[in-house]
Amino acid sequence: MKSTNRKVIKDLRRLCFCDRGAILVNFGLAVIPLVGMVGLGVDTGRGYIVKARLSQALDAAALAAAPYADDNVKLQATFRNYFDANFPSDFMGADITLAVPVIENNGTIVTVTASATVDTTLMQVLGKDTMSVSAVAEVTRLITPLDVVISIDTTGSMGSSDGSGSRLTSAKAAANVLVDKLFGAETESENLQVALVPWSAAVNVAYRGVDYDSDLNQEISGLWYTNNSPVPFRTEPDDDWLGCAYARYTDNGDNDDADHLLYDADVGGITWDSWDPMPRRVVNPGNGNLYTVRCPDWGISPLTGTKATTTAAIGELDDPEGTTTIAQGLVWAWRTLMPGDPFDEASTKSNLRRAIVIMTDGMNTSSYRDAYRGNLNTSEMDDRLEAVAAQVKATGVDVYVVEYHVETNLMKSVASAMTAPYYFHADNAADLEAAFDKIGTELSELRVSK
């Protein structure tokens, strides 16, 4: 028995001091934390990739949705659509949770957040089955001062039906969409001014809503001024003057015209410092009879930061008539937009952006009752329009064109670019509103602030 015990004790001692196979035990003990450390690196890298993609998707979605801060339904739908397009549902198996966009600061700031849960790979040996990442984006409307003139065609064809009312009715609705987009939740703005210039065969250069009183006409330094317009005239307007002015164009074959120029100018030996008033009636060269000129009933609504003033001016447009002289609609919009006489309501802030949005449903037509006295054929009127457009764009003004029920290369050349967001063709009222909405979005520039 004693010998047996001694043998057992000897064998136990030998086992305790034996190191054969210990490496396997040590590796077994070390492999779990080793795999965990590798898994931490792998899964952390996957998490960074998901977070980066999440941030990019949030930025894109927030930028697209923020212009609709005044329409919560459209904002959320746009946000979701853009997020899904930039973060596919199967991306790395991530389970996404999107928070409802938060609108703050009178609709000028939109904050969006999202989180993602991702299954781990090697980290599961440490008992970590999932990990979470999150991202946030904040979009702010740039406080960039902006002056905009809306120049609307009020010619006779705008009275035609377009299926939902008259073309003018649809144009008014679309113009209000633009105004709503520009002002957002504001009713008064220190950094935004909007004007309205209706036009047809000519432009009524009187101030909107101010009745003409010939008894108040004044001659100052050889030029005539009325009580309801800042525009100087070479001769005194008649007692029954309707408010329109002839273009500064001689039609004498010489390069001495200033219909396409902004300010007073000396051209070809002629000093242009005023305009000729259009009389109420003009002679029809075909039969010698007198006919009323094609002068819009509505004067110019100058630049203002009060939303209600612009929407009221739009609302007054009714009973369109007259032929189409697009050059005058553009040039008087330009004169309304820029600082200096005759209209001088423009902002003088250094980083100001200026834009004209001109809408028409037709092509130039010549008439003895238009601003060019019928001296130009349609081809020559097109040339004058291109001359005006070139001058307007040379002063840094962005020109947006919307053609309704017509599409021409001429108007595409008038726009700052021949494609959206500077040029749109609309076939129906819905298209028209969509065009004005997209212009409003483009003008309401955004930036990612965080």
Secondary structure, DSSP 8 states (H G I E B T S, - for coil): -HHHHHHHHHHHHHHHH--TTHHHHHHHHHHHHHHHHHHHHHHHHHHHHHHHHHHHHHHHHHHHHGGGTT-HHHHHHHHHHHHHHHS-TTGGG-EEEE---EEETTTTEEEEEEEEEEE-SGGGGGT--EEEEEEEEEEEE----EEEEEEEE-SGGGGSB-SSSBHHHHHHHHHHHHHHHHHTT-SB-SSEEEEEEEESSS-B-SBTT----GGG-EEETTEEEETTEEEEESS---TT--SBB--S---SSSS---TT-SS-EEETTEEE--B-B--SEEE-TTT--EEE----S--BEEEESBHHHHHHHHHH--S--S---HHHHHHHHHHHHSSSSS-------TT-EEEEEEEESS-----TTSTTTT-S-HHHHHHHHHHHHHHHHHTT-EEEEEEES---HHHHHHSSSSSTTTEEEESSHHHHHHHHHHHHHHHS-EEE--
